[in-house]
């Protein structure tokens, strides 16, 4: 049984395991869910490598991308979480999400980003979260704003014009 460490009525959030390869491959080959990505849909070998990097990041950084699983069906619907990235030659903790298209527009993305951001600040003690938004991806921009990230600046990543959004520990609400 896979351990679900954050539970919501609609979506379970858990660490990826090696058993997720086939389901992750479905997400990473879906052209619609990959259309605003800096990468093209992945082959099975590229997906295996991507999954290995995710699992290794748990050990190396104490965080990573987390599997999003339908609470009703138990199937992988995407991922959300953190990755280490250099932006403008500076190390950043990036938050990102990818969902299968049939789960778009249901509030899952906003809810997942909010839950994972809070987890990052409260449990992982991350002091700043950065999101990369392509100019065309207005849905991701809206999710970032709804989760409390603020526009920082425009930049270029992999020859793609992007917007950078950030949220710092000091700008979050503390719960007692």
N, C-alpha and C positions, 0 to 999 in steps of 0.2 A: 504494500500500500504506500502511496506517495504522501508525504507529509505536507499538508496545506498550512502555511504559517500565517496567512492573513485570509480571513473568511468574510465574504460579503453575501448578501442574499442572491445575487445574480452570478457573481464571478468568484472563483477560488484562485488565489495567487500562491504559487509555490516555486521552489527551485526546479530547474530543468534537471533531468536525468538522461542517461544514455538511451533509455527506453522511448524517449520523445522524438527520435530521429525521423520516423515516418510522418508523424503529425506535423513536426516543424517543417519538413520538406513541402507539405501541402501549403503551408503559410508562405514559405519562401519562394514558391513557384507560381503563386497567384499573381498574375500580371496587374490586376486592379490594386491589390494591397501593396505591390512594389512600385507603383507608378510614381510616387513622390520620393523614392529612395535615391540615395547616391550610388546605389548598385543595381544591377540587373537581377532578374530572377536567378536563383542558384541551382546548380546541378546537385545531385545527391551527394557527391563527394565534397562540393563546396559547403553544402548544408552540414555535413559531418564535421568539417573543419570549423564552421561557425559554432556548432553545438559544443565542440571541444573547447573553443575559446570562451564560451559562456561559462561552462563548468569550471574551467581553470581560473576564471576571474573571481569566483567565489573564494577560492583559496588565496589568490594573489592580492585582491583588493578588499575582500570581505563583502563584496557586493557583485551584482551582475544583472543580467536581464532575467526576468522571472516569467514563468509560464502562466498564461491566463487560461483558465479552464472553465467551461460552462458548468455551473453548479447543478443544472438540471440534467444535462446529457453526459457530463464527464469528459467531453472532448476538448482538445486544445483549440482555442479560438484566436490565439495570438500571443504577444508578449509585451511586457512593459518593464522598464527598469533602468539601471545605470550602466554606463560604460565609460572607460577612461579614454579621453580623446584630446588631441592638441588642436587648439583653435588659435589662429594668429600667433603661433609659436608659444602658446601657454597651455599648460595642462589643465583640463577641465573635467568635471564629472557631468557627463551628459545624461539626460533622461530622454528616453524615446519609447515609442509604442508602435506596434504593428498589429492590426486586427484583420481578420477575414472580412470581406465586404458585407456579408450578411449581418454583421454585428455593428456596422456603422450607424450613426444617427440614433442610437439607443441610450446615449449617456454613459456607456461603458468606458469609453476612452477617458472622459473627464473624471469619472469616478476612480478609475485605475490610477491615473496620474496623480490625483490627490492622495490616494491611499499610499502609493509607493513613495511620493514626495515626503509625506509625514513620517513614513517608516525610515526613510533616509535621514531626515533631520533628527528624529527622536531616538531611534535605535542604533543607527549606524554612525551618528554624530557627523554627518556630512555638513559642511558649513555653507556650501553654495552649489546650486544645481543649475545647469545650463541646458537649454533646448535649442536645437538647430531647426529652423523652419525655412523650407524653400519658398520663394515668392508665390508659387502657384498653390501651395498647400494651405488654403485658408481654413480648412477644418482643423488641422493641427495647430495653427495659430490660435484659433478660438479655444481649443482645449487648453493650451498653455496659459492663456489669459484667464480662463475659468479656474485654473489651478493656482492662480496667484503669481505666475511668472510675469515679469515686466520686460518690455522691449529694451534692449541695451544698445544694439547697433546693427548696421548692415555689414556683411563681410562676404568673402568668397571661400568656398571649400570644394576641392576637387573640380575647379573651374565652374562651379555653380553658384549663382548669386543666392545668398542666404540672409535670413534675419536671425539674430541671436537674442534669445530671451533668457533671463536669469531670475532666480529667487535665492535670497540669502537667508541664513539661519535667523538673523536679527529681524527679518521681515515676516517671520511666521508667527502664528498665534500659539501661545503656550497654554497647555491644558494642565490643570492641577487635579 
